[in-house]
Amino acid sequence: MDEGSRNGIEYRYFINDDLSGKVVGAFIQVPRSYLLKLTLQKKEFKLNANEIVDVGYNPLPTKIDDLSEDKLKKLIGQSGDTSTGGGMPRLSINHSTEDDDGNQIPRGFYMIRNAEGQSVFSPKVTYRPFVRTFMYSVWDNDSNSFSSQTIQSRSMNDLFYDSSGGLKCGKLAPDRLKTLDEHSPEAVLQKSIKCVQVLYGLVSITEGQDATGKPATVENIPAVWYVRGSSFMRISDWIKTIEAQRKLMPTATAELTPVKGKRGGNIYYGASAKTISFGKFTKDDQKQLLDFFDTINSFNNGIMESHKTNKKLKENSEDTILESRLVNNGSNT
């Protein structure tokens, strides 16, 4: 059972089970007569087992005062099963040589927008990681947007509900992928479905520059960082070193540097991280962590709304097709 309050809203939720089975968070692995009882603003909602599965994910908590360090590590995605937002500033590596205004900008440098919306570039970033999640997505070059995205979850073993009404944006299991012809349309589609680590943390740049080359700095800016491609395993391994030292992720301060690589005739840049110190997890840090949780919850709520809408559309479409086939078969008899 969990309970708490934030922004004037009190909530309490728990799962009761009266038959044998396995419950993982809000997911029912062996659906029986489980009941999720949710009280929100003195309103009570009762969901059956199927509706519990449709909830899709465990919302992150709104208070963390009473959590053990091991529990907190799981909530922030530091430990657990890891095999295989919004308007927040985004940390990334710049791959362009010129911006929209025609300024020559440094390729391979980290980039983030400051409070004034100006881009700041630097080959080195001081970074404090607070939360690590995972998600799947598909980028559509024609529309210059994501055609499908999943919720963000802290474990690779969770169910990744996507905005298209399915799971994992259609990503197949590894054993199924091996059976595909690498030149088939389905194999090409599978390659476009990317798994990403999404990190939320504080970014500082002490010796940076703006797009015109003038000195620019940022200090402890809350930011989201999408880690993919060649950077995925390096950053994942770095987080494992924090866990190996039995430290809490938000207490780590790291230096991020770019890694230059070459594939064929193309030069690309990835990310590398090295912990330089550990500090304390303060009350201000707890507040910042809850702000990150709010961002993740808001993102996941939006994905789940799209998931439920598109899942219903798919079910209606399948019902229509089935009905049409039954009518056609009946007319042929």
N, C-alpha and C positions, 0 to 999 in steps of 0.2 A: 504494500500500500504506500502511496505517496501523496503528500498534500503540501500546500503552500499558498502564497498569495503574491501578486505583483500587479502594479498599476490599478489597485483597488479591486482586483478580481481574485476571488478565492476559488480554489479547485481541490478536488479530491478524487483519485481514481484507484481502483484495485480490481484484481481478477479473482473470482472465486471458482474453484473447480471441485466437482463432487464425484468425478469419475477419473480413472487412471488415464494419463495422457501427458504430453509434454507441452509446456507453455514457454515460449521464448518472447519476452517482452509482450507486445500486443499481438504477436502472431500465434495462431493455433496450429500446431503441427499435427495433432490428432484431434480434429474437431469433434467434440461430444456436446455435453450440455453445459458448456462454459458460459459465464455471463460477465460481461464487462459493465460495471455500474459507474457512471460518470456523473458527478455533481458539479455544475458550473453555474455560478451566480444563482444558487438555490433552485436550479432547474435540473431535473433528473432525466437521463436518457438511458434506456435499456436496449442493448444490441444483442442479437443472437450471434452464434459462432461465425456464420458466413459474413455478417456485417463487420465483425471484429477483424477478419482478414482484410476486408476492404479498407479499413483504417490505414493500413499500409506501413506505418512506421511508428516508433516511439518518440513523441515530442520530447525535446530536451527540457530539463527542469528549469524552474524559475527561481530556485534558491539552492545554494550549495554549502551552506554552513555546516551541515551535519554529515556530509559525505566523507567517507574514508579516502585515503590517497589512492588505493587500488581502484575504488569505484570511480573516482575522478579521472584516473588514467584511461579507463574504458570509455567514459563519456566524451573525452576530448580526442579519442582516436589514437592515443599513444600506444596502447597495448590491446591485445585481442587478436582476432583472426584477420590477418591482412595478406595472406597468400593470394597469389594471384590478385557575388550576391548583390543583388539590389544595386543601390547607388554607391556602395562602398568603393573607395579607391582601389585600383587593381595594380598589383605588382607584376611586372612582366619583363622579358628580355626584348629589347628593340631589335627588329630584323630589317628595318627600313633605313635608307640612307638620306631620305628627305621627308619633311613633314608637309602638311597640306598648305603651309604658307611659303614653301620653297626653301626653308632653312635646312642646311646640311646638319644632320643629327648623327651621333655616334652609334654605329651598328655594333651589336654585341654587348651594349651597356644595359644595365637594369634601368627600368623606367617606371615612374609613378607620378601621379598628379598631386600637387600640393593643395592646400586649402583654397587657394585662389583659382584652381583649375589649370594651372600651368604645369607642363611636363618637366620633371627633374630627372637627369640622367647621371649614372655613376657606374664605374666598373666594380665598386664594392658597396655592399649594403649591410648595415647592422640590423639583425632580425631576431625578434622574439616570437617563437611559435606558440599559439594558444590552443588551437583546435585543428585536427586533421580529419577530413571526411573523404569519402570516395563517391564518384558518380560516373555514369556513362552518358555520352552525348553523340549526336550526329550533326555535322556542320553542312549547311546547304550553301554552296558557292553562288548559286543563282540568286537567292534571296538575301545573301550575306547575313544569315542568321541560323540559329539552331533549328533543325526540323524536328528534333526530338531530344528531350533531356530526362534524366531520372532524378529521383529525390537524392539528396546527399545523405549518406549513411556512414557510420563509424566502423563498420565491419564489412569485409568482402563477402561474408556468408549471409548477409541480410537479403531480403527481397527488394530489388531495385525497381519500384514502380515507375513507369515513364509517362510522359505527357501525351503519348499517342494511345494510351489505353492498354499497353502491354507491359513487358518486363525487360529491363536492360536494353531498351531500344532495339530489341530483336537479336541481341548478341547470343550466338550459339555457344554451347559448352565446348571445351577444348577437344574432347573426343569426337564430337560431331564435326568440328571445323576440319579435322584431319581427313574426313571423307570427301570434302569438296574438291572439285577440280579448280586449281588456282586461277584458271582463266575464265571461270564461269561468272555470270552476273552476280550470283549469290555470294561468291567469294569476294568479289570486288566490293559489294555492299558491306560484307562483314568487316573488311579492312577500314571502312569509313566510320565504324562504331568504335569510339575511343573511350578507354577507361582513364579517368583523371583523378589525381589527388588534389583536393581543395584544401588549402591551408589558410587559416585566419590568424593574423598576428600583427605585431607592431613593427613598423619600418622606420629606420632612421638613416639619413644620409648626411654625413658631415662635410664631405668634399665633392659636391655635385655641380652640375651646370644645367642651365635651361637650354631651350632650343636655339638660342642665339649665341651660346657659348659663355654667357655670364655666370658667375658663381651662384649656386643655389643650394639650399639645404632643406631637409625635412627632419622632424623629430617625433618619434613615437606616433606615427600615423596609423590608425587601424586600417588594415588592408586585406584583401582577398588575393590569393596567389594560386593559379591553376598550374599544377605540375604535371607535365605529360611527356611523351616521347623519350628521348635519351636521358632526361632529367628524372624520370619516374623512379627508377631503382636507386639512383644516387641519393635522392632525398629520402626515400623510404629507408635505406640503409643508415642514413644519418640519424633518423628518428630512433632507429633500433639502438644506436650507441647511447642515446639519452636513457632509454629504458634499461640498457645493460648496466648503467651506472646508478640505477635505482633512483633517478631524479624525476621530478615532475616537469613535463614539457614546458609549461610557461615560465619556469625558473631559469631556462636556458637562454643564453644570448649567443648568437652565431654570426659569423661573417659569411655572406654569400658572395661568390665570385663566379664569373662566366667560364664555361669550358668550350673551347673551339673544336669543332669536328668537321670532317669532310666526307661526303658520300658521293662517289663519282666526281663530277665536276662542281658539285654544290657545297658551299660552306655553310654550316649552321652553328648555332650556339645553344648550349645547355646550361644547367645550373649546378653548382656545387655548394655544399654548406659544411662549415666546420665550427663546432662549439668552442667559444673562447672563454666563457665563464658561466657560473651559476649564481643565482641570487635567491631572494625569498619570494614567496607567493603572498602578496600583500592584499589588503582589503580593496585597494584600487584595482588590483589585478582581478580579483573576484568579480567586481562590478564590470570590468571590461569583458571578462569571460561570458557573463550573462548577456551582455550586449551582442556578442558573437552568436550565442545560442539563439537569441531573438531573430537575428538575421537568417540563420539556418532554418529555424522553424517557419519563418515567413516564406522563404523560398520553397520549402517542402510543401507548405499548405497550397501554394499556387500550382505546383506540379500535381498534387493530388486532386485538385479541382479539375484540371485538364484531363488527368487520368480517368476519373470517374465519368466525365462528360464523353470522352472519346470511346471509352469502353462500352458505354450505353449505346452510342451510335453504331459501334461494330456489332453489338448484339442485335440491335434492331435490323441492321442490314442483313445479318445472317438469318434472322427469322424471316425476312422478306424473301430471300433467295430460297430458303427451304419451302416456304409456302408456295412460291412460284413453281418449284419442281413438283410438289405434290399435286398442284392443279394441272400441270402439263401431263404428268403421269396418269392422272385420272381421266383426262380427255382422250388419252390414247388407248384406253381400255374399252 
